[in-house]
Amino acid sequence: MSGRVPTKPTSGRRVPRGPRPETVPLLVGRACALVGLLDIAAGVFPRFRHSRMHALAEVLPGSFGPFAAALSLSAGVLLLLLPHGLKRRKRRAWRAAVALLPFGAVAQFTYRHSVAGVLISLALLLPLLRHRDQFAALPDPRSRWRALANVVLMGAGSLALGLVVVNAHPRHMVGEPSLADRLTHVLYGLFGVEGPVDYRGTTSWTVAFSLGALGLLTAVTTAYLALRPEHPAARLTEDDEARLRALLAKQGGRDSLGHFALRRDKAVVFSPSGKAAVTYRVVSGVMLASGDPIGDVEAWPGAIERFMDEARAHSWTPAVMGCSETGGEVWTRETGLDALELGDEAVVDAADFSLAGRSMRNVRKMVKRIERAGYETRVRRVADPVLRAWRELLVFLSRWFQIESLYKFNAKFRPRWEPRFVVYRASAGLPRIGVAGMQAEGFVTLALPLPRFLRHRAPVRRPCAHRVTEPGVRAA
């Protein structure tokens, strides 16, 4: 035996190395919202602490404190606008957060002398820099009409936050101004004009700087959204439509929903061979395909891969509504997504359909009644205002009366019932996918009710400005 002393085996404990990289965007988005709230609180509710750094404030210019309060407030508001983009791995949101966090830290240290506030900002900045490769998603399609929504939402938010700023200094307020006077002071302050409310000491400068910063922030963000280059959502081009029609002519009989792929509010991705395609719409961050892929079944995986690459490049949520059982099997096998049965579709084979027989007596009566009334059918892409009004009325009524009546009506035609499925990534995303599906079908409209002369014109058919080639998508 040797005289060597046996050593203890090393334990299997793992050294903690922080969160997994794929979870960083979600965690950073939540932390960014927290830091934004802290910066706003620092700007609205200043609290000087007795510390060694307090002597520094006495030798600084008198306007530096109010300026720091406005800086902290502005940085906090902007940081509250970024969590959604950070959670979706947007590169521009990452750049904005990296630029704003140092400003928030400086304002925290200067105005409140808060070392904790500085450490929190730096603690958020470090994972952003370390995991910057996780924030590579391309921007979403956009239009200048977002500037109108921004001026309404930011204006309302600035008005509410400005009222909090005005009421945050009751000990320094002169007299007891009414609510109307305080609202007037906020409105004037957003435009940089002195209002009817007076404060003692430098508090008036602090409130004025803060209100002016909120007004300037609203104006700058609105101007940025109005003047930035416009990138409309992708639409079918003439070449895309011709290629889809060729695929439908060969394989269109497989899926009854196939010809809905020709809707001009959709975009399309083709397989590398060009023998299959997937059409989709992007609604509220959901990349929503409908029905089965178009074309040869053997080429479906290539089109599905392009679809998933596009969703990954933009950080969209991939989903499919109304695919068949075969389509659901291919989607789940190729992507690892899950499928859930939505219901059954009533399919009538026009070639074999007949009104003969006792069971079709009621249907024959309906057809004869319509023929005697002189009705005819026309299919149009664009409806006139009267038809649009009828459509809105029918959509409104169908929210309550469609399901049962539609089932009973379809059953009269003795159809073939085929199951339809929704394909999704996680159960938590099903409500979001459902809302996106209702938006796509017109059951839910989130657009602002604008006058006719302000309504958005029909977009020019063009490919997505952010569309990248296959290698570029994978690199992103």
C-alpha positions as CSV (number, residue, x, y, z in Angstrom):
1,M,0.0,0.0,0.0
2,S,1.3,3.5,-0.8
3,G,1.4,6.1,1.9
4,R,-0.6,8.6,-0.3
5,V,-3.5,10.2,1.5
6,P,-6.7,9.6,-0.4
7,T,-8.4,12.8,-1.5
8,K,-12.1,13.5,-1.3
9,P,-13.9,13.2,-4.6
10,T,-15.0,16.6,-5.9
11,S,-18.6,17.3,-5.4
12,G,-20.9,17.5,-8.4
13,R,-22.1,21.0,-7.6
14,R,-22.4,23.4,-10.4
15,V,-21.1,26.9,-10.2
16,P,-24.1,29.3,-10.8
17,R,-23.5,31.3,-13.9
18,G,-26.7,33.3,-14.1
19,P,-29.9,32.8,-16.1
20,R,-29.9,30.8,-19.4
21,P,-29.3,33.1,-22.4
22,E,-32.7,32.4,-23.9
23,T,-34.5,33.7,-20.8
24,V,-32.5,36.9,-20.6
25,P,-34.8,39.0,-22.9
26,L,-37.8,38.2,-20.7
27,L,-36.0,38.9,-17.4
28,V,-34.4,42.1,-18.8
29,G,-37.7,43.4,-20.0
30,R,-39.3,43.0,-16.6
31,A,-36.2,44.6,-14.9
32,C,-36.3,47.4,-17.4
33,A,-39.9,48.2,-16.4
34,L,-38.8,48.2,-12.7
35,V,-35.9,50.6,-13.4
36,G,-38.2,52.9,-15.3
37,L,-40.6,53.1,-12.4
38,L,-37.7,53.8,-10.0
39,D,-36.4,56.6,-12.3
40,I,-39.9,58.1,-12.5
41,A,-40.3,57.9,-8.7
42,A,-36.9,59.6,-8.3
43,G,-37.9,62.4,-10.6
44,V,-41.4,62.9,-9.1
45,F,-40.7,62.3,-5.4
46,P,-37.2,63.6,-4.7
47,R,-35.7,62.7,-1.3
48,F,-32.3,64.0,-0.5
49,R,-30.4,61.9,1.9
50,H,-27.8,63.2,4.3
51,S,-24.5,61.8,3.0
52,R,-21.0,62.9,2.2
53,M,-22.1,63.7,-1.3
54,H,-24.6,66.2,0.0
55,A,-21.9,68.9,0.1
56,L,-21.4,68.5,-3.6
57,A,-25.0,69.6,-4.3
58,E,-24.3,72.9,-2.6
59,V,-21.6,74.0,-5.0
60,L,-23.5,72.9,-8.2
61,P,-25.6,75.5,-10.1
62,G,-29.1,75.9,-8.8
63,S,-30.7,74.6,-12.0
64,F,-28.8,71.3,-11.9
65,G,-31.2,69.7,-9.4
66,P,-34.4,70.5,-11.4
67,F,-32.6,69.4,-14.6
68,A,-31.6,66.0,-13.0
69,A,-35.2,65.5,-11.9
70,A,-36.4,66.1,-15.5
71,L,-33.7,63.8,-16.8
72,S,-34.7,61.0,-14.4
73,L,-38.3,61.4,-15.3
74,S,-37.7,61.3,-19.0
75,A,-35.4,58.3,-18.8
76,G,-38.0,56.5,-16.7
77,V,-40.8,57.1,-19.2
78,L,-38.7,56.0,-22.1
79,L,-37.6,52.8,-20.2
80,L,-41.2,52.0,-19.6
81,L,-41.7,52.0,-23.4
82,L,-39.0,49.4,-24.0
83,P,-39.9,46.2,-22.1
84,H,-42.2,44.9,-24.8
85,G,-39.5,45.3,-27.4
86,L,-36.9,43.8,-25.1
87,K,-39.0,40.7,-24.4
88,R,-39.4,40.2,-28.2
89,R,-35.6,40.5,-28.6
90,K,-35.8,43.7,-30.7
91,R,-32.4,45.1,-31.6
92,R,-33.5,48.7,-31.5
93,A,-35.1,48.3,-28.1
94,W,-31.7,46.9,-26.9
95,R,-29.8,49.9,-28.3
96,A,-32.3,52.3,-26.6
97,A,-32.0,50.6,-23.3
98,V,-28.2,50.6,-23.4
99,A,-28.3,54.4,-24.2
100,L,-30.9,55.3,-21.5
101,L,-29.7,53.3,-18.5
102,P,-26.5,55.4,-18.0
103,F,-28.6,58.6,-18.1
104,G,-31.0,57.2,-15.5
105,A,-28.0,56.2,-13.3
106,V,-26.5,59.7,-13.5
107,A,-29.9,61.3,-12.7
108,Q,-30.4,59.0,-9.7
109,F,-26.9,59.8,-8.3
110,T,-27.1,63.5,-9.0
111,Y,-30.6,64.3,-7.9
112,R,-31.2,61.7,-5.1
113,H,-27.6,60.8,-4.3
114,S,-28.9,57.2,-4.5
115,V,-26.1,54.7,-4.8
116,A,-28.7,51.9,-4.8
117,G,-30.4,53.4,-7.8
118,V,-27.1,53.6,-9.7
119,L,-26.3,49.9,-8.8
120,I,-29.7,48.8,-10.1
121,S,-29.3,50.5,-13.4
122,L,-25.8,49.1,-13.8
123,A,-27.0,45.6,-12.8
124,L,-29.5,45.8,-15.7
125,L,-26.9,47.2,-18.1
126,L,-24.4,44.4,-17.6
127,P,-26.6,41.5,-18.8
128,L,-27.7,43.6,-21.7
129,L,-24.1,44.0,-22.8
130,R,-23.1,40.4,-22.0
131,H,-26.1,38.8,-23.9
132,R,-26.4,41.4,-26.7
133,D,-26.4,38.5,-29.2
134,Q,-29.9,37.6,-27.9
135,F,-31.3,40.8,-29.2
136,A,-31.1,40.5,-32.9
137,A,-34.8,40.5,-34.0
138,L,-35.6,42.8,-37.0
139,P,-38.2,45.6,-36.5
140,D,-41.8,45.0,-37.3
141,P,-43.5,46.5,-40.4
142,R,-44.6,50.0,-39.5
143,S,-46.4,53.1,-40.8
144,R,-46.5,56.8,-39.9
145,W,-50.0,56.4,-38.6
146,R,-48.4,55.1,-35.3
147,A,-47.5,58.8,-34.7
148,L,-51.1,59.6,-34.3
149,A,-51.6,56.9,-31.7
150,N,-48.4,58.0,-30.0
151,V,-49.5,61.6,-29.6
152,V,-52.9,60.4,-28.1
153,L,-51.4,57.9,-25.7
154,M,-48.3,59.8,-24.8
155,G,-50.3,63.0,-24.4
156,A,-52.7,61.3,-22.0
157,G,-49.9,59.7,-20.1
158,S,-48.0,62.9,-19.8
159,L,-51.1,64.7,-18.6
160,A,-51.7,62.1,-15.9
161,L,-48.0,62.0,-14.8
162,G,-47.8,65.8,-14.9
163,L,-50.7,66.0,-12.5
164,V,-48.8,63.7,-10.1
165,V,-45.7,66.0,-10.4
166,V,-47.8,69.1,-9.6
167,N,-49.3,67.4,-6.5
168,A,-46.1,65.8,-5.3
169,H,-44.9,69.0,-3.5
170,P,-47.8,70.0,-1.2
171,R,-45.5,71.6,1.5
172,H,-44.0,74.0,-1.1
173,M,-47.2,74.8,-2.8
174,V,-48.5,78.4,-2.3
175,G,-52.2,78.4,-1.3
176,E,-54.6,75.6,-2.2
177,P,-55.2,75.8,-6.0
178,S,-58.2,74.0,-7.4
179,L,-58.1,70.9,-9.6
180,A,-58.9,73.1,-12.6
181,D,-55.9,75.3,-11.8
182,R,-53.6,72.3,-11.4
183,L,-54.7,70.8,-14.7
184,T,-54.2,74.2,-16.4
185,H,-50.7,74.3,-14.9
186,V,-49.9,70.9,-16.3
187,L,-51.2,71.8,-19.8
188,Y,-49.2,75.0,-19.8
189,G,-46.1,73.3,-18.4
190,L,-46.2,70.6,-21.2
191,F,-45.8,73.5,-23.7
192,G,-43.1,75.2,-21.6
193,V,-45.4,78.0,-20.3
194,E,-45.7,79.0,-16.7
195,G,-49.1,78.1,-15.2
196,P,-51.2,79.5,-12.3
197,V,-49.8,77.3,-9.5
198,D,-46.9,78.8,-7.5
199,Y,-44.3,77.0,-5.3
200,R,-41.7,78.2,-2.8
201,G,-38.0,78.1,-3.5
202,T,-36.6,76.0,-6.3
203,T,-39.6,73.7,-6.4
204,S,-41.2,75.8,-9.1
205,W,-38.1,75.1,-11.3
206,T,-38.3,71.4,-10.6
207,V,-41.9,71.2,-11.6
208,A,-41.4,73.4,-14.6
209,F,-38.4,71.3,-15.9
210,S,-40.3,68.0,-15.3
211,L,-43.5,69.2,-17.1
212,G,-41.4,70.6,-20.0
213,A,-39.5,67.3,-20.3
214,L,-42.8,65.4,-20.6
215,G,-44.0,67.7,-23.3
216,L,-40.7,67.6,-25.1
217,L,-40.7,63.8,-24.9
218,T,-44.2,63.5,-26.4
219,A,-43.2,65.9,-29.2
220,V,-39.9,64.2,-30.0
221,T,-41.3,60.6,-30.0
222,T,-44.2,61.7,-32.2
223,A,-41.9,63.5,-34.6
224,Y,-39.7,60.4,-34.8
225,L,-42.6,58.1,-35.6
226,A,-43.9,60.5,-38.2
227,L,-40.6,61.2,-40.0
228,R,-38.9,57.8,-39.9
229,P,-38.9,55.7,-43.1
230,E,-42.2,53.8,-43.6
231,H,-42.0,50.0,-43.9
232,P,-45.5,48.7,-44.8
233,A,-46.5,45.2,-44.0
234,A,-45.7,42.7,-46.8
235,R,-48.4,42.1,-49.4
236,L,-48.8,39.7,-52.3
237,T,-47.0,41.0,-55.4
238,E,-48.2,40.2,-58.9
239,D,-45.4,37.6,-59.2
240,D,-46.4,36.0,-55.9
241,E,-50.0,35.8,-56.9
242,A,-49.1,34.2,-60.3
243,R,-47.0,31.6,-58.5
244,L,-49.7,30.8,-56.0
245,R,-52.3,30.4,-58.7
246,A,-50.0,28.0,-60.5
247,L,-49.7,25.9,-57.3
248,L,-53.4,26.0,-56.7
249,A,-54.1,24.8,-60.2
250,K,-52.0,21.7,-59.5
251,Q,-52.7,21.0,-55.9
252,G,-55.6,23.3,-54.9
253,G,-58.2,20.6,-54.6
254,R,-56.5,19.2,-51.5
255,D,-57.6,21.9,-49.1
256,S,-60.9,23.8,-49.3
257,L,-59.2,26.9,-47.7
258,G,-56.4,27.0,-50.3
259,H,-57.8,29.8,-52.5
260,F,-58.0,32.1,-49.4
261,A,-54.2,32.3,-49.9
262,L,-54.9,34.8,-52.7
263,R,-56.2,37.4,-50.3
264,R,-54.1,40.5,-50.9
265,D,-53.7,41.3,-47.2
266,K,-51.4,38.3,-46.9
267,A,-47.7,37.7,-47.4
268,V,-46.1,34.5,-48.6
269,V,-42.9,32.5,-48.2
270,F,-42.0,29.8,-50.7
271,S,-40.0,26.6,-50.3
272,P,-36.5,26.5,-51.8
273,S,-37.9,24.4,-54.7
274,G,-40.8,26.7,-55.3
275,K,-43.2,23.8,-55.1
276,A,-44.9,24.8,-51.9
277,A,-45.8,28.0,-50.1
278,V,-47.2,29.3,-46.8
279,T,-49.3,32.5,-46.7
280,Y,-49.6,34.5,-43.5
281,R,-50.5,37.7,-41.8
282,V,-48.8,39.4,-38.9
283,V,-51.4,40.6,-36.4
284,S,-50.3,42.0,-33.0
285,G,-46.9,40.2,-33.2
286,V,-48.4,36.9,-34.2
287,M,-47.3,35.4,-37.5
288,L,-50.6,33.7,-38.4
289,A,-50.9,31.2,-41.2
290,S,-54.3,29.8,-42.2
291,G,-55.1,26.4,-43.6
292,D,-52.5,24.0,-45.0
293,P,-49.4,25.0,-47.0
294,I,-50.1,25.4,-50.7
295,G,-48.5,23.0,-53.2
296,D,-46.8,19.6,-53.1
297,V,-47.0,17.9,-49.7
298,E,-43.4,16.7,-50.0
299,A,-42.3,20.3,-50.4
300,W,-44.3,21.5,-47.3
301,P,-41.3,21.1,-44.9
302,G,-39.2,23.6,-46.9
303,A,-42.0,26.2,-46.9
304,I,-42.6,25.6,-43.2
305,E,-38.9,26.1,-42.5
306,R,-38.9,29.4,-44.3
307,F,-41.9,30.4,-42.3
308,M,-40.3,29.6,-39.0
309,D,-37.0,31.4,-40.1
310,E,-39.0,34.5,-40.9
311,A,-40.8,34.4,-37.5
312,R,-37.5,33.9,-35.7
313,A,-35.9,36.8,-37.5
314,H,-38.6,39.2,-36.5
315,S,-39.3,37.5,-33.1
316,W,-42.9,36.9,-34.1
317,T,-45.1,34.3,-32.5
318,P,-45.7,31.5,-35.1
319,A,-49.2,30.0,-35.2
320,V,-51.5,28.3,-37.7
321,M,-55.3,28.5,-37.7
322,G,-57.6,26.0,-39.4
323,C,-55.1,23.4,-40.8
324,S,-56.2,19.9,-41.6
325,E,-55.2,16.8,-39.8
326,T,-52.4,16.1,-42.3
327,G,-51.3,19.7,-42.1
328,G,-51.2,19.6,-38.3
329,E,-49.1,16.4,-38.4
330,V,-46.5,18.1,-40.7
331,W,-46.4,21.3,-38.8
332,T,-45.9,19.6,-35.4
333,R,-43.3,17.2,-36.8
334,E,-41.2,19.9,-38.6
335,T,-41.4,22.6,-35.9
336,G,-42.0,20.9,-32.6
337,L,-45.2,23.0,-32.0
338,D,-48.3,21.6,-30.5
339,A,-51.7,21.2,-32.2
340,L,-55.2,21.5,-30.7
341,E,-58.5,20.6,-32.5
342,L,-60.7,23.6,-33.1
343,G,-63.8,21.9,-34.6
344,D,-65.1,20.4,-37.8
345,E,-65.4,22.0,-41.2
346,A,-68.3,21.2,-43.5
347,V,-67.0,20.3,-46.9
348,V,-69.4,19.9,-49.9
349,D,-68.1,18.3,-53.1
350,A,-69.5,20.5,-55.8
351,A,-69.0,17.8,-58.5
352,D,-71.1,15.2,-56.6
353,F,-73.6,17.6,-55.0
354,S,-77.3,17.2,-56.0
355,L,-80.6,18.6,-54.9
356,A,-82.4,15.4,-55.6
357,G,-83.8,13.2,-52.9
358,R,-86.2,13.6,-50.0
359,S,-83.5,14.8,-47.6
360,M,-82.8,17.8,-49.8
361,R,-86.4,19.0,-50.1
362,N,-85.9,22.0,-47.8
363,V,-82.8,23.0,-49.7
364,R,-84.7,22.8,-53.0
365,K,-87.3,25.1,-51.7
366,M,-84.7,27.7,-50.7
367,V,-83.1,27.6,-54.1
368,K,-86.4,28.0,-55.9
369,R,-87.4,30.9,-53.7
370,I,-84.1,32.7,-54.4
371,E,-84.4,32.0,-58.1
372,R,-87.9,33.4,-58.3
373,A,-86.8,36.6,-56.4
374,G,-84.2,37.2,-59.1
375,Y,-81.1,37.1,-56.9
376,E,-77.7,36.7,-58.5
377,T,-74.2,36.4,-57.1
378,R,-71.1,38.6,-57.7
379,V,-67.7,38.2,-56.2
380,R,-65.7,41.4,-55.7
381,R,-62.4,42.2,-53.9
382,V,-63.4,45.6,-52.8
383,A,-66.9,46.3,-51.5
384,D,-68.7,49.7,-51.7
385,P,-69.8,51.5,-48.5
386,V,-73.3,50.0,-48.4
387,L,-71.8,46.4,-48.6
388,R,-69.2,47.3,-46.0
389,A,-72.0,48.4,-43.7
390,W,-73.9,45.2,-44.3
391,R,-70.8,43.2,-43.6
392,E,-70.2,45.0,-40.3
393,L,-73.8,44.3,-39.3
394,L,-73.5,40.7,-40.1
395,V,-70.2,40.3,-38.3
396,F,-71.8,42.0,-35.2
397,L,-74.8,39.7,-35.2
398,S,-72.8,36.6,-35.9
399,R,-70.9,37.0,-32.7
400,W,-73.9,35.7,-30.8
401,F,-75.9,33.7,-33.4
402,Q,-73.3,32.2,-35.8
403,I,-72.2,28.9,-34.2
404,E,-75.5,27.0,-33.7
405,S,-77.3,28.4,-36.8
406,L,-74.3,27.9,-39.0
407,Y,-74.0,24.3,-37.9
408,K,-77.7,23.6,-38.5
409,F,-77.6,25.3,-41.9
410,N,-74.5,23.4,-43.1
411,A,-76.0,20.1,-42.0
412,K,-78.8,20.5,-44.5
413,F,-76.3,20.1,-47.4
414,R,-75.1,16.7,-46.1
415,P,-71.5,17.7,-46.1
416,R,-68.3,15.8,-45.2
417,W,-67.0,16.9,-41.8
418,E,-63.2,17.3,-41.6
419,P,-61.4,18.3,-38.4
420,R,-59.5,21.6,-38.2
421,F,-56.6,22.4,-35.9
422,V,-54.7,25.3,-34.4
423,V,-50.9,25.0,-34.1
424,Y,-49.2,26.9,-31.4
425,R,-46.0,27.1,-29.4
426,A,-47.2,27.3,-25.8
427,S,-50.5,27.1,-24.0
428,A,-49.9,30.5,-22.5
429,G,-49.9,32.0,-26.0
430,L,-53.3,30.6,-27.0
431,P,-55.4,33.7,-25.9
432,R,-53.1,36.0,-27.8
433,I,-53.4,33.7,-30.9
434,G,-57.1,33.7,-30.5
435,V,-57.3,37.5,-30.4
436,A,-55.0,37.7,-33.4
437,G,-57.3,35.3,-35.3
438,M,-60.4,37.3,-34.5
439,Q,-58.6,40.5,-35.7
440,A,-57.6,38.8,-38.9
441,E,-61.2,37.7,-39.5
442,G,-62.6,41.1,-38.7
443,F,-64.4,40.1,-35.5
444,V,-62.2,42.4,-33.4
445,T,-61.1,45.8,-34.6
446,L,-58.4,47.8,-32.6
447,A,-58.0,50.7,-35.1
448,L,-58.9,54.2,-34.0
449,P,-62.3,55.5,-35.4
450,L,-60.9,58.1,-37.7
451,P,-62.8,60.5,-40.1
452,R,-62.8,59.5,-43.7
453,F,-60.2,62.0,-44.8
454,L,-57.8,60.6,-42.1
455,R,-58.2,56.9,-42.9
456,H,-55.3,55.0,-44.1
457,R,-55.2,54.5,-47.8
458,A,-54.8,51.1,-49.3
459,P,-51.1,50.1,-49.2
460,V,-49.1,49.6,-52.3
461,R,-48.4,45.9,-52.9
462,R,-44.8,45.3,-52.1
463,P,-42.6,42.8,-50.4
464,C,-41.6,43.3,-46.8
465,A,-38.9,45.9,-46.4
466,H,-37.2,43.7,-43.8
467,R,-37.4,40.5,-45.8
468,V,-34.0,38.8,-45.9
469,T,-32.7,35.9,-47.7
470,E,-32.5,32.4,-46.2
471,P,-28.8,32.7,-45.1
472,G,-29.5,36.1,-43.6
473,V,-32.5,34.9,-41.6
474,R,-30.5,32.1,-40.1
475,A,-27.7,34.4,-39.2
476,A,-30.2,36.7,-37.4
